[in-house]
Structure formats: C-alpha cells, structure tokens
Amino acid sequence: MRLAFLASNNGSSFRAIVEATDDGRLSSTPVLAVSNKAGAPALEFARAHGIQANVIPTVADPDGADLHLAELLCAARIDLLVLSGYLRKLGPRTLSLLPGRVLNIHPSLLPAFGGAGMYGRRVHDAVLAAGVAETGASVHVVDPEYDQGPVLQQVRIPIQYGDDAARVEARVMAAEPALFIEVLRRIEAGDIVLNSSASARGDTPLEAKGDL
C-alpha cells in the first residue's frame, strides 16, 4: 500500500510506522506527509526519510484546504491515509476520495470518551473522572463525524491506583504506535479488509471479507 500521513505535531505513530516499513515489519510504502502547521516536527522527520512533506493550513480556508489535500492524495496515488495526532476535521472531498481508507487512533476505548473536543489530556481527565477500571487506544475508520467510524482494533490498559491524567496519558501514548503497526500488518495480510468503494489510485474496489 502507498501510505500518506496527516500530523499536526510530532506524529509519533507516523514515525513508528515509517520505522516499521524501513526494517521490514511492514511492506507498505510511506510516500506523503501533510501537516496543518509549518513547524510540525513530523514534517522534518518526513523530509529526513525522503518522504514528500507538505503544509496545508486549514483555518482560513477549510474548503480550499480540503481540495488541496485531495489533489495531493490523488497525485500521489495513495491507498491509505493515516492520521497521527491530526487535530483538524477532514473535509468531504478527502473522505470521498478514500472512503473507508482513512484511519485514526484515539486514546480511549471507543465509543467511550470520543467525540468533538475529546483529544489529548481531555480524554484522560474524563476517563479518571468516570472512575472506570481500564482505558486504552482504538484504531478506527474515519467518517464525517468525530470518532464514529468502525473500530478495527483496540489495546486495553488498566487504570492503576494513584494514577493521574499524565501517567495514564503516557502509558496510552506508549501503546499506540505498536497498535497502529499491528492494524496495518493485518490489513497487509488480509486479516482486516477495509470496506471501500474507491481509492485514490483508481484501482478496483476491495470487498469486505469478515468483520472489521
């Protein structure tokens, strides 16, 4: 698969996935990285690894940004778009270009603690306030609503006595890259087949084979 990535800051999962392609754990090819912030460290990492890096600001002209991103994805013949700490909502052109083929990781066990405004430390504060016994991370398909797409795989992390939000966040963040890599490995192996009616490469659509 030809992979593209969106990252607003460091892009931890993006970095881990690129390293997994470098050392042979994944057979996909990272070809494009895009950020809404010119100073995002993820872009410097991309350039250092020979990956095309682009900046697309989104605040002033969201519709134009959506069009620009869709054009980049199409030109790069992308099969799968991976969000790695990307803090902007995707537009309809991008989502329609890769239906069922945009993936995100969320720092909770969805559907719990997801939705608009639920990101970063806010999620872990809410988890602790709810008094639940465990949290985790979820890789899910991106659709037009925040955190509502089908969940592909999760990792569960127990809440420990004396935990605060910073400690929970650190453990969840540490588990996220391996989870994302495992999901991509399963997609490559055919264990997960994404529902899709089109791709940016214009290839024959894939059919779903089993549960997501």
Secondary structure as GFF3:
##gff-version 3
##sequence-region A 1 212
A	DSSP	beta_strand	2	6	.	.	.	ID=ss1
A	DSSP	alpha_helix	12	22	.	.	.	ID=ss2
A	DSSP	beta_strand	29	35	.	.	.	ID=ss3
A	DSSP	alpha_helix	41	48	.	.	.	ID=ss4
A	DSSP	beta_strand	52	55	.	.	.	ID=ss5
A	DSSP	alpha_helix	62	75	.	.	.	ID=ss6
A	DSSP	beta_strand	80	83	.	.	.	ID=ss7
A	DSSP	alpha_helix	92	97	.	.	.	ID=ss8
A	DSSP	beta_strand	102	106	.	.	.	ID=ss9
A	DSSP	alpha_helix	121	130	.	.	.	ID=ss10
A	DSSP	beta_strand	134	141	.	.	.	ID=ss11
A	DSSP	beta_strand	151	158	.	.	.	ID=ss12
A	DSSP	alpha_helix	165	189	.	.	.	ID=ss13
###
